[in-house]
Amino acid sequence: MARKTLTSSAFSRRTLLKGAAVAAGAATLPGTAGAQAANAPLRIGISLSDVPRMWGGPEGGFEGLRFGAYMVFDALVNWDMTKADQPSGLTPGLATKWEIDPANRQRWIITLREGVTFHDGTAFDADAVIWNFDSIFKADAPQFHQPRVGLVRSRLSSIAGYTKIDAKTIAVTTNVVDGMLPYQLAYLWFVSPARLAELGGDWQRFTQRPAGTGPYKVVSVTPRERVELEANTAYWDKGRVPKTQRTVLLPIPDANARIAALRSGTIDMAETLPPDAIPSLKSAGFQVVQNSYPHIWAWRLNVNPGTPFADLRVRRAANLAIDRDSMVQLLSGTALPAKGKVLPGDPWFGKPTFDIRYDVAAAKKLMTEAGYGPAKRLEVVAVIASGGGGQMVPLPMNEMIQENLKEIWIDVKFEVVDFTTIINMLRGGTRTDQQKGFHALNIAIPSIDPTTGWVIYDSTLTAPRGVNWGWYNNPAIDAQIKVMREAFDPAAQNEAMGKLHALLVDDAAALFVVHDLNPRGLSARVKGFVQARNWFQDYTPVTVGPAA
């Protein structure tokens, strides 16, 4: 794994806006010039360096799930991505109903949707569901494949068992009482057992010829170049049969190359715009859409005993040293200053007592109390990604943090890695030999549901059980997570989440920086896209008109 150590301001926004045309040219699709409205493809430039593996648990973080999971596969519980004016909620997917067993609060009865078929024509039923659960949880099952399991299982931390009741009903048991299980079920995507058998049980071959139940079928996969999809006209949700017959995913990791591809007409949609490009795109007639969503751009902190961030005073000081308003200006208004994991006014914000703000004097006071000052500076090493889903423009953003922290006697060195490496590091945790010297990990943290992005602070979910990367351990947090899990009524769940959030803010559990507004660029030919307040998006309503 190649890494680069940076000790000074080696990045500038200007470097993000150079040399896009050559890289964009490599993404050009043959045979698309002059396409008519009826068959014009939707071509999406994604920010990953490779196409996500289509095996029902893709790598690449939530952007990998956006394109490698929810387009091709369904979960028992899906997300409602139809609204732009409110956070996304859960909606029935391959399950039509889920309810707690009144005799056992750790047992859920799940009713399966009938009449659904996989893309290969085979039936979706209880046997297929149990086979898919086995592929993740049963180590001696033929379909169990550890590289794939590692991408899925950490999101299913409460599941202890599962059984078939009849052809249309299963039961799932949890290891603790957990009213939030339906959210976890949204992260287990169902693949065709018959297709894997047809391919000799080889999951790598499956990634080239996948079969799920989702609104898109995979036509072809060309690693590092493209995935070609077609509309699944037999999709069970007739309202979500894609309006565009053909969709193409093109990995273009360089943000400026995506802009060049959009300008040249090579792609119709560009994920994750560089902020400086937005005014010129708008003036050239391109659509720019953005929306708040459950996202916090942050540093996860290593709080193992003896490390710098094990001290609450240092964690709070770091949060007080960040000039978030200037960060928003750097990002041309495509973000909002953070006061925690979620925005004030969110039902889960609660009433924290520690006010996250820009206050250098208060930060220096805390650092002095912790034993630091001009004559005794603190050195930390932060791992950052060069790009990736939810990362915004991490290089100049981290430069600004570096300068802010320098004011309070914290000197930051960077280890720059690719985004996939960041994800793998999350699973390994800070106690591995390779990561013991790292004090922070810069990665966007989702707050999409009460499990993802929240139980990363559960002291029992360190590696290999979960992604509590920094070995965070706070008995009050553990106790409140238990309260949250035992809440079933929506109002009780909101109250529990608000108290959990307040505890996390007061303990400065992360370095909270900004909330992304996730700007996307669209050709004027693109119609029907609704940017949901979600990490995941629905492209099925989109149409592409004829070229001007």
WOTALIN-V542477 format. One record per residue. N is the residue number from 1. RES is the residue in one small letter. OMEGA is omega in radians with two decimals (* if undefined). BURIAL is # if it has 16 or more other C-alpha atoms within 10 Angstrom, else .. D_FIRST is the distance of its C-alpha to the first C-alpha in Angstrom with 1 decimal. Layout:
n = {N,N}
res = {RES,RES}
omega = {OMEGA,OMEGA}
burial = {BURIAL,BURIAL}
d_first = {D_FIRST,D_FIRST}
//
This chain:
n = {1,2,3,4,5,6,7,8,9,10,11,12,13,14,15,16,17,18,19,20,21,22,23,24,25,26,27,28,29,30,31,32,33,34,35,36,37,38,39,40,41,42,43,44,45,46,47,48,49,50,51,52,53,54,55,56,57,58,59,60,61,62,63,64,65,66,67,68,69,70,71,72,73,74,75,76,77,78,79,80,81,82,83,84,85,86,87,88,89,90,91,92,93,94,95,96,97,98,99,100,101,102,103,104,105,106,107,108,109,110,111,112,113,114,115,116,117,118,119,120,121,122,123,124,125,126,127,128,129,130,131,132,133,134,135,136,137,138,139,140,141,142,143,144,145,146,147,148,149,150,151,152,153,154,155,156,157,158,159,160,161,162,163,164,165,166,167,168,169,170,171,172,173,174,175,176,177,178,179,180,181,182,183,184,185,186,187,188,189,190,191,192,193,194,195,196,197,198,199,200,201,202,203,204,205,206,207,208,209,210,211,212,213,214,215,216,217,218,219,220,221,222,223,224,225,226,227,228,229,230,231,232,233,234,235,236,237,238,239,240,241,242,243,244,245,246,247,248,249,250,251,252,253,254,255,256,257,258,259,260,261,262,263,264,265,266,267,268,269,270,271,272,273,274,275,276,277,278,279,280,281,282,283,284,285,286,287,288,289,290,291,292,293,294,295,296,297,298,299,300,301,302,303,304,305,306,307,308,309,310,311,312,313,314,315,316,317,318,319,320,321,322,323,324,325,326,327,328,329,330,331,332,333,334,335,336,337,338,339,340,341,342,343,344,345,346,347,348,349,350,351,352,353,354,355,356,357,358,359,360,361,362,363,364,365,366,367,368,369,370,371,372,373,374,375,376,377,378,379,380,381,382,383,384,385,386,387,388,389,390,391,392,393,394,395,396,397,398,399,400,401,402,403,404,405,406,407,408,409,410,411,412,413,414,415,416,417,418,419,420,421,422,423,424,425,426,427,428,429,430,431,432,433,434,435,436,437,438,439,440,441,442,443,444,445,446,447,448,449,450,451,452,453,454,455,456,457,458,459,460,461,462,463,464,465,466,467,468,469,470,471,472,473,474,475,476,477,478,479,480,481,482,483,484,485,486,487,488,489,490,491,492,493,494,495,496,497,498,499,500,501,502,503,504,505,506,507,508,509,510,511,512,513,514,515,516,517,518,519,520,521,522,523,524,525,526,527,528,529,530,531,532,533,534,535,536,537,538,539,540,541,542,543,544,545,546,547,548}
res = {m,a,r,k,t,l,t,s,s,a,f,s,r,r,t,l,l,k,g,a,a,v,a,a,g,a,a,t,l,p,g,t,a,g,a,q,a,a,n,a,p,l,r,i,g,i,s,l,s,d,v,p,r,m,w,g,g,p,e,g,g,f,e,g,l,r,f,g,a,y,m,v,f,d,a,l,v,n,w,d,m,t,k,a,d,q,p,s,g,l,t,p,g,l,a,t,k,w,e,i,d,p,a,n,r,q,r,w,i,i,t,l,r,e,g,v,t,f,h,d,g,t,a,f,d,a,d,a,v,i,w,n,f,d,s,i,f,k,a,d,a,p,q,f,h,q,p,r,v,g,l,v,r,s,r,l,s,s,i,a,g,y,t,k,i,d,a,k,t,i,a,v,t,t,n,v,v,d,g,m,l,p,y,q,l,a,y,l,w,f,v,s,p,a,r,l,a,e,l,g,g,d,w,q,r,f,t,q,r,p,a,g,t,g,p,y,k,v,v,s,v,t,p,r,e,r,v,e,l,e,a,n,t,a,y,w,d,k,g,r,v,p,k,t,q,r,t,v,l,l,p,i,p,d,a,n,a,r,i,a,a,l,r,s,g,t,i,d,m,a,e,t,l,p,p,d,a,i,p,s,l,k,s,a,g,f,q,v,v,q,n,s,y,p,h,i,w,a,w,r,l,n,v,n,p,g,t,p,f,a,d,l,r,v,r,r,a,a,n,l,a,i,d,r,d,s,m,v,q,l,l,s,g,t,a,l,p,a,k,g,k,v,l,p,g,d,p,w,f,g,k,p,t,f,d,i,r,y,d,v,a,a,a,k,k,l,m,t,e,a,g,y,g,p,a,k,r,l,e,v,v,a,v,i,a,s,g,g,g,g,q,m,v,p,l,p,m,n,e,m,i,q,e,n,l,k,e,i,w,i,d,v,k,f,e,v,v,d,f,t,t,i,i,n,m,l,r,g,g,t,r,t,d,q,q,k,g,f,h,a,l,n,i,a,i,p,s,i,d,p,t,t,g,w,v,i,y,d,s,t,l,t,a,p,r,g,v,n,w,g,w,y,n,n,p,a,i,d,a,q,i,k,v,m,r,e,a,f,d,p,a,a,q,n,e,a,m,g,k,l,h,a,l,l,v,d,d,a,a,a,l,f,v,v,h,d,l,n,p,r,g,l,s,a,r,v,k,g,f,v,q,a,r,n,w,f,q,d,y,t,p,v,t,v,g,p,a,a}
omega = {-3.12,3.11,3.14,3.13,-3.13,3.13,-3.13,-3.07,-3.05,-3.09,2.97,3.13,-3.12,-3.11,3.13,-3.03,-3.11,2.87,-3.07,-2.95,-3.10,-3.13,3.13,-3.13,-3.14,-3.09,-3.05,3.12,3.08,2.95,-3.12,-3.14,3.09,3.14,3.13,-3.08,-3.04,-3.09,3.13,3.14,2.95,-3.09,-3.04,3.04,-3.11,-2.99,3.11,3.14,3.11,3.08,3.11,3.12,-3.05,-3.14,3.06,3.10,-2.97,3.00,3.12,3.10,-3.07,3.02,3.05,3.10,-3.12,-3.04,-3.07,3.13,-2.94,3.07,-2.98,-3.04,3.01,2.94,3.04,3.12,3.14,3.09,3.00,-3.07,-3.05,-2.99,3.09,-2.99,3.09,3.14,3.13,3.04,3.13,3.12,-3.14,3.07,3.09,2.95,3.11,-3.10,3.01,-3.08,-3.12,3.04,-3.08,-3.14,-3.06,-3.06,3.04,-3.13,3.14,3.06,-3.03,3.12,-3.05,3.10,-3.14,3.06,-3.13,3.05,2.99,-3.12,3.12,3.08,3.13,-2.99,2.92,-3.14,-3.08,3.12,3.10,3.13,3.14,3.09,3.14,3.05,3.11,-3.11,-3.13,-2.96,-3.04,-2.99,3.14,3.08,-3.14,-3.09,3.11,-3.10,-2.94,3.12,3.10,-3.12,-3.11,-3.13,-3.02,-2.87,-3.10,3.11,-3.08,-2.91,-3.08,-3.02,3.14,-3.11,-3.09,3.13,3.03,3.04,3.01,-3.01,-3.10,-3.09,3.02,3.02,3.07,3.09,-3.12,-3.12,3.01,2.99,-3.04,3.11,-3.11,-3.11,-3.13,3.08,3.11,-3.12,3.09,-3.10,3.01,-3.04,-2.94,-3.11,-3.10,3.04,-3.11,-3.12,3.11,3.10,3.12,-3.10,3.06,3.14,-3.07,-3.10,3.10,3.07,3.11,-3.13,3.10,-3.13,-3.05,3.04,3.04,3.07,-2.95,-3.05,3.12,2.97,3.10,3.09,-3.14,3.10,3.05,-3.07,3.13,3.12,-3.05,2.87,3.10,-3.08,3.00,-3.12,3.03,-3.05,3.11,-3.08,-3.03,3.09,-3.02,3.10,-3.12,2.96,-3.05,3.12,3.06,-3.04,-3.04,3.12,-3.10,3.08,-3.09,3.09,3.11,-2.98,3.14,-3.06,-3.09,3.03,3.08,3.12,3.13,3.12,3.09,-3.13,-3.09,-3.10,3.10,3.08,-3.13,3.11,3.09,3.06,2.96,-3.12,2.93,-3.02,-3.08,-3.11,-2.97,-3.12,-3.11,3.07,3.13,-3.11,3.11,3.05,3.09,3.06,3.01,3.14,3.09,-3.10,3.02,3.09,-3.00,-2.99,2.98,3.07,-2.93,2.88,2.89,-2.98,3.01,-3.09,3.05,3.13,3.12,3.11,-3.07,-3.05,2.98,-3.12,3.14,-3.13,3.12,3.12,3.13,3.13,3.12,3.13,3.14,-3.07,-3.02,3.10,-3.03,3.11,3.08,3.08,3.10,3.08,3.07,-3.09,3.08,3.06,-3.11,3.13,3.07,3.13,-3.11,2.95,-3.13,-3.12,-3.13,-3.10,2.99,-3.07,3.05,3.12,-3.11,-3.08,3.14,-3.07,3.10,3.11,3.08,-3.11,3.10,-3.05,3.08,-3.06,-3.05,-3.12,3.12,3.11,3.13,3.11,3.12,3.13,3.10,3.10,3.14,3.07,-3.11,3.13,-3.10,-3.11,3.11,-3.10,-3.11,3.09,3.07,3.11,3.14,3.06,-3.14,3.14,3.08,3.14,3.11,-3.07,3.10,-3.05,-3.14,3.07,-2.88,-3.05,3.10,3.11,3.12,3.01,-3.12,3.09,3.12,3.14,3.12,-3.09,3.10,-3.14,-3.11,2.98,3.02,3.13,-3.02,2.92,-3.10,2.86,-3.07,-3.14,3.08,-2.99,3.13,3.09,3.09,-3.12,3.13,3.11,3.10,-3.08,-3.12,3.13,-2.98,-3.11,3.01,-3.13,-3.08,-3.01,-3.06,-3.11,-3.13,-3.06,3.14,3.12,-3.09,3.08,3.09,-3.13,3.09,3.01,-2.96,-3.11,-3.05,3.12,-3.08,3.11,3.13,3.13,2.97,3.11,3.09,-3.06,3.13,-3.05,2.97,-3.13,0.08,-3.06,-3.07,-3.04,2.94,-2.97,-3.00,-3.12,3.09,-3.06,3.14,-3.09,3.13,3.10,3.12,-3.13,-3.13,3.04,3.09,3.08,3.13,-3.10,-3.07,3.09,3.12,3.11,-3.11,3.14,3.11,3.10,3.12,3.13,-3.13,3.13,3.11,3.11,3.10,-3.13,3.14,3.11,-3.13,3.11,-3.12,3.12,-3.13,-3.02,3.09,2.96,-3.06,-3.02,-3.10,3.03,-3.13,3.00,2.92,-3.12,3.07,3.07,-3.11,2.98,3.07,-3.14,-3.05,3.13,2.97,-3.11,3.07,-3.12,-3.12,3.05,-3.00,3.00,-3.11,-3.07,3.14,-3.14,-3.07,3.13,-2.96,2.97,3.12,-3.11,-3.14,3.10,-3.13,*}
burial = {.,.,.,.,.,#,.,.,.,.,.,.,#,.,.,#,#,.,.,#,#,.,#,#,.,.,#,#,.,.,.,.,.,.,.,.,.,.,.,#,#,#,#,#,#,#,#,#,#,#,#,#,#,#,#,#,#,#,#,#,#,#,#,#,#,#,#,#,#,#,#,#,#,#,#,#,#,#,#,#,#,#,.,#,.,.,#,#,.,.,#,#,#,#,#,.,#,#,.,#,.,.,.,.,#,#,#,#,#,#,#,#,#,#,.,#,#,#,#,.,.,#,#,#,#,#,#,#,#,.,#,#,#,#,#,#,#,.,.,.,.,.,#,#,#,.,.,#,#,#,#,#,#,#,#,#,#,#,#,.,.,#,#,#,.,.,.,#,#,#,#,#,#,#,.,#,#,#,#,#,#,#,#,#,#,#,#,#,#,#,#,#,#,#,#,#,.,.,.,.,#,.,#,.,.,#,#,#,#,#,#,#,#,#,#,#,#,#,#,#,#,.,.,.,#,#,#,#,#,#,#,#,#,#,#,#,.,.,.,#,#,#,#,#,#,#,#,#,#,#,#,#,#,#,#,#,#,#,#,#,#,#,#,.,#,#,#,#,#,#,#,#,#,#,#,#,#,#,.,.,#,.,.,.,.,#,#,#,.,#,#,#,#,#,#,#,#,#,#,#,#,#,#,#,.,.,.,#,#,#,.,#,#,#,#,#,#,#,#,#,#,#,#,#,#,.,#,#,.,#,#,.,.,#,#,#,#,#,#,#,#,#,#,.,.,.,.,#,#,#,#,#,.,#,.,#,#,#,.,#,.,#,#,#,#,#,#,#,.,.,.,#,#,.,.,.,.,#,.,#,#,#,#,#,#,#,#,#,#,#,#,#,#,#,#,#,#,#,#,#,#,#,#,#,#,#,.,#,#,#,#,#,#,#,#,#,#,#,#,#,.,#,#,.,#,#,#,#,#,#,#,.,.,.,.,.,.,#,#,#,#,#,#,#,#,#,#,#,#,#,#,#,#,#,#,#,#,#,#,.,#,#,#,.,.,#,#,#,#,#,#,#,#,.,.,.,#,#,.,#,#,#,#,#,#,#,#,#,.,.,.,.,#,#,#,#,#,#,#,#,#,#,#,#,#,#,#,#,#,#,#,#,#,#,#,#,#,#,#,#,#,#,#,#,#,#,.,.,#,#,#,#,#,#,#,#,#,#,#,#,#,#,#,#,#,.,.,.}
d_first = {0.0,3.8,6.4,10.1,12.9,16.2,19.5,22.0,22.9,20.7,21.2,24.5,26.0,27.2,23.8,23.5,26.7,26.1,25.6,25.8,28.2,26.1,23.3,26.1,27.9,25.2,25.9,29.7,31.3,34.0,37.5,37.5,39.7,43.1,42.2,45.1,45.0,45.6,42.5,40.2,36.7,34.7,31.4,28.8,25.9,23.1,20.3,17.5,15.3,16.6,19.7,19.6,20.3,24.0,24.5,26.0,23.0,20.4,17.0,16.6,18.7,22.3,22.1,20.8,23.9,26.1,25.6,24.4,26.7,29.9,30.7,30.8,31.3,33.6,33.5,36.7,36.7,35.6,35.6,38.5,36.9,40.2,41.0,39.8,42.1,41.0,38.0,37.2,38.6,38.4,40.4,41.2,38.9,39.3,41.3,44.5,45.2,43.6,45.8,45.9,48.1,51.0,51.4,47.8,45.6,42.5,43.4,43.0,44.9,43.2,45.3,43.5,44.3,46.5,46.7,42.9,41.4,37.9,37.1,38.1,41.5,41.2,42.4,40.5,42.3,42.0,40.8,37.9,37.1,37.1,35.0,32.3,32.5,32.3,29.1,27.5,29.5,30.9,28.5,31.0,31.6,30.9,29.2,26.8,23.2,20.7,17.8,20.5,22.2,19.3,19.5,23.3,24.6,23.6,25.9,28.8,29.1,32.9,33.5,35.2,37.0,38.6,41.6,43.5,46.9,48.2,47.0,46.5,45.6,43.0,42.6,39.5,39.6,37.6,36.7,38.4,40.8,38.7,40.4,37.1,36.2,37.0,34.1,31.8,33.4,32.2,28.6,29.5,29.9,32.1,31.4,34.0,34.4,36.4,33.7,31.2,34.0,34.8,31.3,31.6,29.6,26.3,24.3,22.1,25.4,26.6,24.0,25.7,29.2,29.1,32.4,32.9,36.0,34.8,36.5,34.3,33.9,31.0,32.3,29.2,25.4,23.6,19.8,18.4,22.1,24.5,26.1,29.9,32.1,35.8,38.1,39.0,42.8,43.5,41.4,43.2,43.2,45.4,44.8,41.1,41.4,39.4,41.8,39.6,39.6,36.3,33.1,29.9,26.4,24.4,20.8,21.0,18.1,19.7,22.7,24.9,24.4,25.6,28.6,29.4,29.3,31.7,34.0,34.2,35.0,31.9,31.2,33.6,31.5,28.5,26.4,25.5,27.5,26.7,29.8,31.1,31.5,33.8,37.2,37.0,36.1,39.0,41.4,40.4,41.5,38.3,38.2,35.9,35.8,34.3,35.1,34.3,32.3,31.0,28.0,27.1,24.4,23.6,21.5,21.2,22.1,21.3,24.9,24.7,27.6,27.3,24.7,26.0,26.2,28.1,31.1,32.7,34.2,30.8,29.6,32.9,32.8,29.5,30.9,34.0,32.3,30.8,33.0,32.5,35.3,33.8,30.5,32.5,34.1,30.8,30.0,33.5,34.8,32.2,31.6,33.8,33.7,32.6,34.9,32.9,31.0,33.8,36.3,39.7,42.2,39.9,41.6,38.7,38.7,41.3,42.8,40.3,41.9,39.0,39.2,35.9,36.9,36.4,38.3,37.1,40.1,39.6,35.9,36.9,39.6,37.2,34.8,37.9,38.9,35.5,36.0,34.1,35.5,35.5,35.7,33.1,30.2,27.3,23.7,21.0,17.3,16.5,13.3,14.0,13.1,13.9,16.1,17.0,20.0,22.1,20.1,22.8,21.9,19.5,19.1,22.8,23.6,21.3,22.9,26.2,25.3,24.1,27.5,29.4,28.0,28.7,32.4,32.5,30.8,27.3,24.7,21.4,18.1,15.2,11.5,10.7,8.2,9.3,12.0,11.0,8.3,11.3,13.5,11.6,11.7,15.3,16.1,14.7,16.7,17.0,18.4,15.3,14.6,11.1,13.0,16.4,16.2,15.6,19.0,18.5,16.5,17.8,18.4,21.7,23.8,26.3,29.8,31.0,32.5,33.5,30.6,27.5,26.4,29.2,28.7,25.3,27.7,29.3,28.9,29.1,26.1,23.3,20.5,21.0,24.1,22.9,20.7,22.5,19.3,21.1,23.7,26.4,29.8,33.1,36.1,37.8,34.9,34.8,38.5,38.4,35.8,38.3,41.0,39.0,38.3,42.0,43.2,44.4,46.6,44.8,46.6,45.7,42.0,42.1,43.7,41.3,38.3,40.0,40.4,36.8,35.6,38.1,36.8,33.2,34.2,36.5,33.8,31.3,28.8,26.3,26.3,28.1,28.0,29.2,29.9,28.8,31.5,29.1,30.8,30.8,32.5,34.9,37.1,40.8,41.2,39.3,41.7,41.6,38.2,38.5,35.6,35.7,34.9,32.0,28.3,29.4,31.9,34.5,34.7,37.6,40.4,38.9,40.9,40.3,43.5,44.4,43.1,45.5}
//
